[in-house]
């Protein structure tokens, strides 16, 4: 999927990522060969790791900054949900796509993510967008996209989920490794 040329808000970017995760999961489920299943599972895992770290580095600190105590509560809840997703993602990354448990793990991860994404889109982001100027939302969207380009390729449940960029990125880099360069990915087309 391609991003619009019009300046996006942070909500636009987060929601677009959510739809892409849904799309990657759907393509994994409908894949007819082992190679395709591996490619779409890899694409999903990579996108989810980047998305999660982007939220933790950009969105959740902004919740705290602009929404005060309520923003901290929202961010803490979202971080806890991310931790659960990271644990499942970690297990998924260590399970071969051909393992009979892989589809069950993947489905559980997606079910949990759907609940998180729905709450984020219908509650957290709506509340947040009403509290900040559009220009700030657009700046956060750009920061979110930039951050996703610099984060490691894997997420880990023991990686920091708050603090500065360097603390979080360094913690993730320690567990990321270079294995992603040897993984298979689908050829993505832009619309």
JOJO-V742699 format. One record per backbone hydrogen bond with DSSP energy under -0.5 kcal/mol. CO is the residue of the C=O (numbers start at 1). NH is the residue of the N-H. Records with the same first field share a line. If there is no record, write none. Layout:
CO = NH ; NH
This chain:
9 = 13
10 = 14
11 = 15
12 = 16
13 = 17
14 = 18
15 = 19
16 = 20
17 = 21
18 = 22
19 = 23
20 = 24
21 = 25
22 = 26
23 = 27
24 = 28
25 = 29
26 = 30
27 = 31
28 = 31
33 = 37
34 = 38
35 = 39
36 = 40
37 = 41
38 = 42
39 = 43 ; 186
40 = 44
41 = 45
42 = 46
43 = 47
44 = 48
45 = 49
46 = 50
47 = 51
48 = 52
49 = 53
50 = 54
51 = 55
52 = 56
53 = 57
54 = 58 ; 59
55 = 60
58 = 62
59 = 63
60 = 64
61 = 65
62 = 66
63 = 67
64 = 68
67 = 70 ; 71
68 = 72
69 = 73
70 = 74
71 = 75
72 = 76
73 = 77
74 = 78
75 = 79
76 = 80
77 = 81
78 = 82
79 = 83
80 = 84
81 = 85
82 = 86
83 = 87
84 = 88
85 = 89
86 = 90
87 = 91
88 = 92
89 = 93
90 = 94
92 = 95
96 = 99
99 = 102 ; 103
101 = 105
102 = 106
103 = 107
104 = 108
105 = 109
106 = 110
107 = 111
108 = 112
109 = 113
110 = 114
111 = 115
112 = 116
113 = 117
114 = 118
115 = 119
116 = 120
117 = 121
118 = 122
119 = 123 ; 124
120 = 125
123 = 127
124 = 128
125 = 129
126 = 130
127 = 131
128 = 131 ; 132
129 = 132
133 = 136 ; 137
134 = 138
135 = 139
136 = 140
137 = 141
138 = 142
139 = 143
140 = 144
141 = 145
142 = 146
143 = 147
144 = 148
145 = 149
146 = 149 ; 150
147 = 150 ; 151
156 = 159
164 = 168
165 = 169
166 = 170
167 = 171
168 = 172
169 = 173
170 = 174
172 = 175 ; 176
173 = 177
178 = 181
179 = 182
180 = 183
186 = 188
